[in-house]
């Protein structure tokens, strides 16, 4: 009897244009195409680091290892103090109303999941030099600012009143000016302010990446990855809102949007950035990207489940937001396909009545939960999450990584989608704290 091979679930994921390192360098990934033509311009001079010397301890890899979120927080505090001071010189009201809100939203963020993935990818690939670790914390801080942009804009598009258990930024501005304008005008002003706040966070993130001193080839790879990630994030978000508008519930389309919007942005690109900063070879970068793609898809599927079945006290968001907004998630597309195949008119009626209905009651959400459970969509999504994580970890286990940091990164990937995954590889810590990814996801 022939042995049964494990199915490669990454093959079912939609293809996405990505950085393909050019072979020829035995130790460092190098960009192809027109980016290589600009190497001399990029390497001409390291840009100055604004805001004075970096925070104490950021160049000591072992100090950062002990508490990565705290180290990223210190870097954010350092960077944002400079940005706020400069905003105050531009205009005091702008600084108080907008810049300060962006800074507080970013500094009060969740578990710093993307920055942690970048850091442990760097360490797993052998990065430990003070200049490299400082650069990693700066780009990790930039990821947090990019996350601020994404979440603030998401909340406007989704008309979400809550984020991380507190009023979303546009709702907070609306409340501040509720006594100064009619309700509709104050609400519109809150949304406009939030769009500008997201733009400001994006500008600060880009500035931080551009101002980070890096070796010439590393700078090219990192900045191309950063550029691609921003474009993918916007493309995924567009597909998401386009699906809401058209009512499209295609499973391949839903997976494509999830891959662009979350899988690459939340997991694959942070891993690639950390590996690039460490100067990882082409084979290692490819394996980490493949692992990140699979785990990132599982991450998004877990978020889709948490929207209906998660505890709002943990996720920090109101239950059923995706249903109220009519988001064409894989979970809903799967439930509809199952109901249609079974001729389940009652289930289809519930989906037709509830999807995109902003006035849903708790009883309506219970009806949707019953449909997701009864059609088997929930169980299928759980199974797919487990398989994607397992496939991702098989890719990961093929990489040659630092024996001290590699298991830490593997544990994070196994926990990222809210699943224990397969049995840990030898040397992996027996217990890895679960990362509350739901509160960090892009909605």
C-alpha atoms as one frame of an Amber mdcrd trajectory, in Angstrom:
protein
   0.000   0.000   0.000   1.332   3.403  -0.927   1.729   5.905   1.918  -0.813
   8.723   1.983   0.668  12.148   1.444  -0.511  15.130   3.434  -2.526  17.454
   1.230  -0.949  20.845   0.581  -3.722  23.275   1.539  -1.646  26.271   0.525
  -2.204  25.241  -3.096  -5.874  26.147  -2.751  -5.079  29.692  -1.694  -5.366
  32.419  -4.344  -2.119  33.542  -5.954  -0.927  37.007  -4.981   1.912  38.976
  -6.579   4.793  39.028  -4.151   8.467  39.862  -3.879  10.470  37.127  -5.598
  14.114  37.304  -4.503  16.655  37.002  -7.288  19.116  34.180  -6.950  22.768
  35.052  -7.136  23.481  36.189  -3.606  24.360  33.302  -1.294  23.244  35.083
   1.843  20.781  37.878   1.121  17.489  38.148  -0.725  17.769  40.651  -3.579
  14.952  42.373  -5.502  14.377  41.936  -9.186  13.044  44.196 -11.919  13.251
  47.970 -11.841  13.941  48.096  -8.110  17.482  46.904  -8.676  18.126  49.901
 -10.926  17.661  52.224  -7.982  20.163  50.539  -5.673  22.738  53.277  -5.977
  20.179  55.989  -5.194  18.925  54.109  -2.146  22.448  53.477  -0.882  23.688
  57.018  -1.501  23.272  58.106   2.102  21.622  56.836   5.238  18.860  59.252
   6.203  19.198  60.939   9.582  17.283  59.490  12.491  14.983  62.242  13.820
  13.971  62.718  17.417  17.343  62.172  19.063  18.934  58.877  20.149  16.743
  55.754  20.261  15.275  54.501  23.557  17.637  52.716  25.924  17.892  48.963
  25.423  16.493  48.823  21.897  19.843  47.701  20.517  20.141  44.801  22.966
  18.373  41.834  21.397  18.155  39.843  24.631  16.559  42.762  26.475  13.926
  43.075  23.744  13.375  39.292  23.751  12.151  39.505  27.336   9.184  41.732
  26.406   8.776  42.566  22.732   5.465  44.484  23.038   6.980  46.718  25.736
  10.053  47.413  23.580   7.845  48.316  20.611   5.816  50.515  22.943   8.955
  52.375  24.042   9.936  52.931  20.431   6.443  54.218  19.649   6.594  56.577
  22.609   9.943  57.898  21.378   8.784  58.327  17.768   5.369  59.757  18.569
   6.740  62.322  21.018   8.698  63.785  18.126   5.689  63.652  15.778   3.392
  65.302  18.311   5.863  68.082  18.982   6.095  68.795  15.266   2.297  68.628
  14.879   1.954  71.202  17.649   4.156  73.572  15.682   1.897  73.132  12.652
  -1.312  73.930  14.536  -2.306  73.399  18.203  -5.932  72.418  17.440  -4.842
  69.900  14.814  -2.317  68.475  17.264  -4.880  68.189  20.072  -7.838  66.900
  18.076  -6.160  64.667  15.512  -2.463  63.968  16.062  -2.941  63.231  19.748
  -5.796  60.819  18.967  -3.619  58.962  16.458  -0.829  58.694  19.017  -3.120
  57.488  21.812  -4.903  54.973  19.562  -1.556  53.531  18.496   0.033  53.471
  21.931  -3.036  51.878  23.506  -3.056  49.112  20.887  -3.443  45.424  21.572
  -0.822  42.689  21.603   1.450  44.093  18.858   1.017  40.845  16.930   2.557
  42.021  13.666   5.521  43.655  15.385   6.082  40.479  17.411   6.038  38.335
  14.278   8.557  40.673  12.639  10.800  40.590  15.710  10.827  36.816  16.163
  11.323  36.294  12.426  14.374  38.550  12.676  15.690  36.623  15.672  14.905
  33.224  14.150  16.946  34.249  11.096  19.899  35.229  13.284  19.464  39.004
  13.549  21.068  40.375  16.712  23.306  43.326  15.850  22.335  46.569  17.678
  21.702  48.494  14.453  19.553  45.657  13.111  17.488  45.249  16.258  16.903
  49.005  16.473  15.756  48.990  12.835  13.418  46.075  13.561  11.779  47.963
  16.423  11.363  51.046  14.255   9.693  49.065  11.476   7.636  47.197  14.066
   6.460  50.600  15.310   5.658  51.549  11.707   3.512  48.418  11.430   1.577
  49.568  14.486   0.957  52.957  12.862  -0.141  51.234   9.653  -2.502  49.138
  11.756  -3.933  52.351  13.213  -4.614  53.616   9.694  -6.305  50.345   8.736
  -8.490  50.089  11.826  -9.578  53.734  11.881 -10.557  53.605   8.211 -12.228
  50.207   8.668 -14.388  51.560  11.465 -15.614  54.383   9.237 -16.415  52.010
   6.365 -18.079  49.524   8.698 -19.839  52.241  10.736 -18.442  50.523  13.831
 -19.059  52.340  17.108 -16.587  50.286  19.161 -12.934  49.358  18.838 -10.986
  47.536  21.558 -13.873  48.042  23.932 -13.869  51.847  23.534 -15.585  54.283
  21.161 -14.037  54.144  17.703 -12.146  57.249  16.668 -14.900  58.690  14.469
 -17.480  58.052  17.207 -15.230  59.760  19.758 -14.855  62.882  17.588 -18.596
  62.860  16.923 -19.285  62.819  20.667 -16.832  65.672  21.260 -18.624  67.917
  18.767 -22.182  66.696  19.311 -23.133  69.960  21.041 -21.560  72.129  18.341
 -23.473  70.956  15.270 -26.643  69.091  14.220 -26.321  65.292  14.643 -25.881
  64.518  10.947 -23.210  67.179  10.502 -21.365  66.153  13.666 -21.440  62.520
  12.540 -20.114  63.403   9.122 -17.382  65.503  10.733 -16.386  62.539  12.925
 -16.010  60.337   9.842 -14.030  63.008   7.990 -11.723  63.471  10.966 -11.162
  59.705  11.165 -10.218  59.515   7.488  -7.674  62.273   8.054  -6.418  60.539
  11.217  -5.846  57.338   9.248  -4.013  59.292   6.573  -1.807  60.871   9.226
  -0.995  57.476  10.747  -0.058  56.164   7.294   2.175  59.180   6.640   3.937
  58.700   9.966   4.400  54.987   9.252   5.917  55.689   5.834   8.189  58.358
   7.301   9.420  55.926   9.941  10.326  53.273   7.379  11.964  55.810   5.064
  14.016  57.314   7.913  15.308  53.966   9.222  18.994  53.543   8.301  19.563
  50.217   6.547  22.304  48.606   4.443  21.744  49.231   0.735  20.336  45.873
  -0.374  18.361  45.410   2.818  16.787  48.829   2.289  15.652  47.872  -1.207
  14.055  44.614  -0.089  12.426  46.095   3.012  10.997  49.116   1.228   9.658
  47.010  -1.623   7.998  44.656   0.847   6.527  47.665   2.639   5.237  49.143
  -0.616   3.690  45.859  -1.739   2.065  45.325   1.650   0.344  48.712   1.585
  -1.000  48.091  -1.931  -2.212  44.587  -1.039  -3.938  45.910   2.070  -5.864
  48.517   0.080  -6.708  46.033  -2.691  -8.090  43.550  -0.174 -10.144  46.228
   1.526 -11.542  47.348  -1.835 -12.570  43.804  -2.741 -14.234  43.569   0.667
 -16.364  46.689   0.265 -17.049  45.931  -3.405 -18.404  42.549  -2.347 -20.603
  44.203   0.253 -22.037  46.558  -2.360 -22.673  43.944  -5.036 -23.749  41.169
  -2.693 -21.199  38.810  -4.213 -20.790  35.619  -2.180 -18.230  33.718  -4.251
 -15.980  31.540  -2.091 -12.893  32.037  -4.318 -13.474  35.791  -4.275 -13.900
  35.764  -0.500 -10.631  33.867  -0.096  -8.869  36.261  -2.446 -10.014  39.294
  -0.442  -9.065  37.610   2.837  -5.625  36.722   1.499  -4.902  40.270   0.360
  -6.567  42.029   3.254  -5.342  39.929   6.131  -3.133  36.927   5.364  -0.333
  38.896   3.747  -0.687  42.017   5.861  -1.105  40.308   9.223   1.370  37.442
   8.993   3.283  36.864   5.760   4.670  40.357   5.238   5.735  40.874   8.893
   7.621  37.559   8.695   9.229  38.594   5.414  10.236  41.991   6.805  11.934
  40.392   9.806  13.751  37.879   7.609  14.856  40.621   5.207  16.233  42.737
   8.050  18.240  39.736   9.242  19.625  39.120   5.746  17.985  35.702   5.412
  18.766  33.627   2.329  16.259  33.051  -0.456  15.196  29.572   0.686  14.483
  30.703   4.239  12.527  33.729   3.047  10.426  31.539   0.738   9.591  29.037
   3.473   8.645  31.744   5.967   6.445  33.441   3.372   4.676  30.156   2.606
   4.153  29.523   6.313   2.875  33.048   6.800   0.428  32.781   3.891  -1.206
  29.657   5.326  -1.310  30.857   8.922  -2.503  34.288   7.797  -5.488  32.760
   6.027  -6.286  30.779   9.167  -5.977  34.026  11.139  -8.666  35.683   8.983
 -10.990  32.676   9.086 -10.727  32.717  12.885 -11.656  36.387  12.863 -14.715
  35.620  10.716 -15.821  33.018  13.267 -15.128  35.346  16.191 -17.409  37.967
  14.661 -20.373  35.755  15.545 -19.104  33.214  18.034 -16.424  35.234  19.879
 -16.776  36.947  23.242 -17.013  40.758  22.786 -15.120  41.156  26.061 -12.160
  39.499  24.368 -12.504  40.793  20.821 -13.371  44.355  21.879 -15.979  44.555
  19.096 -19.736  44.204  18.859 -20.890  40.740  17.734 -22.289  40.404  14.241
 -20.589  43.397  12.645 -19.726  41.441   9.495 -23.333  40.260   9.161 -24.817
  43.730   9.661 -22.486  45.182   7.036 -23.115  42.328   4.604 -19.448  41.369
   4.339 -18.888  38.591   1.785 -16.793  36.408   4.073 -15.758  32.859   3.244
 -17.835  31.623   6.192 -21.061  33.179   4.871 -20.340  32.162   1.272 -19.787
  28.590   2.468 -23.032  28.550   4.461 -25.024  29.804   1.481 -23.443  27.258
  -0.863 -24.231  24.451   1.588 -27.836  25.649   2.022 -28.354  25.903  -1.736
 -26.925  22.432  -2.318 -29.223  20.980   0.344 -32.263  22.938  -0.816 -32.547
  24.419   2.668 -34.939  27.291   2.010 -35.253  28.208   5.680 -31.497  28.715
   6.000 -31.370  30.754   2.788 -34.244  32.908   4.037 -32.341  33.666   7.237
 -29.227  34.676   5.285 -31.244  36.827   2.870 -33.033  38.537   5.745 -30.010
  39.144   7.951 -27.023  39.775   5.696 -26.571  43.531   5.321 -29.352  44.340
   7.815 -28.044  47.020  10.183 -31.035  46.607  12.495 -30.333  43.015  13.509
 -31.508  41.924  16.959 -29.756  39.381  19.207 -32.419  36.867  18.154 -31.553
  37.463  14.480 -27.884  36.806  15.208 -28.846  33.584  16.975 -30.692  32.568
  13.795 -27.542  33.200  11.739 -25.466  31.189  14.213 -27.934  28.317  13.874
 -27.575  28.426  10.084 -23.764  28.443  10.250 -23.831  25.515  12.634 -26.646
  23.599  10.923 -25.149  23.818   7.425 -21.786  22.668   8.756 -20.104  25.916
   7.692 -18.762  26.564  11.178 -17.281  23.074  11.540 -15.796  23.224   8.037
 -14.154  26.572   8.784 -12.694  25.188  12.028 -11.289  22.217  10.127  -9.858
  24.458   7.434  -8.180  26.627  10.092  -6.523  23.568  11.656  -5.343  22.304
   8.266  -3.986  25.678   7.191  -2.055  26.062  10.435  -0.680  22.530  10.103
   0.367  23.199   6.503   1.962  26.486   7.506   3.967  24.833  10.256   5.185
  22.165   7.830   6.547  24.943   5.617   8.058  26.566   8.690   9.729  23.364
   9.853  11.596  23.153   6.541  13.520  26.334   7.299  16.884  26.299   9.077
  16.437  28.769  11.919  18.087  29.837  15.146  17.446  27.014  17.662  16.625
  29.453  20.464  14.315  31.846  18.598  12.818  29.481  16.012  10.586  27.650
  18.505   9.300  30.978  19.837   8.225  32.030  16.354   6.697  28.606  15.672
   4.689  28.849  18.868   3.344  32.259  17.844   2.268  30.944  14.458   0.546
  27.971  16.046  -1.340  30.254  18.406  -2.110  33.025  15.929  -5.328  31.519
  14.606  -6.667  30.461  17.986  -5.740  26.817  17.525  -3.186  24.631  19.219
  -2.233  23.191  15.856  -0.367  19.891  15.467   2.018  18.435  18.004   4.937
  20.843  18.615   8.227  20.080  16.911  11.113  18.981  19.116  12.477  21.885
  21.106   9.236  23.896  20.949   8.077  25.206  24.341   5.206  23.122  25.705
   3.091  26.143  26.521   2.822  29.259  24.393   0.455  32.029  25.490  -2.414
  32.521  23.056  -2.264  35.801  21.155  -5.577  37.640  21.163  -5.529  38.092
  17.422  -9.211  38.864  17.127  -8.800  42.277  18.714  -5.891  42.993  16.402
  -7.466  41.844  13.152  -8.576  44.253  10.503 -12.276  43.752  11.151
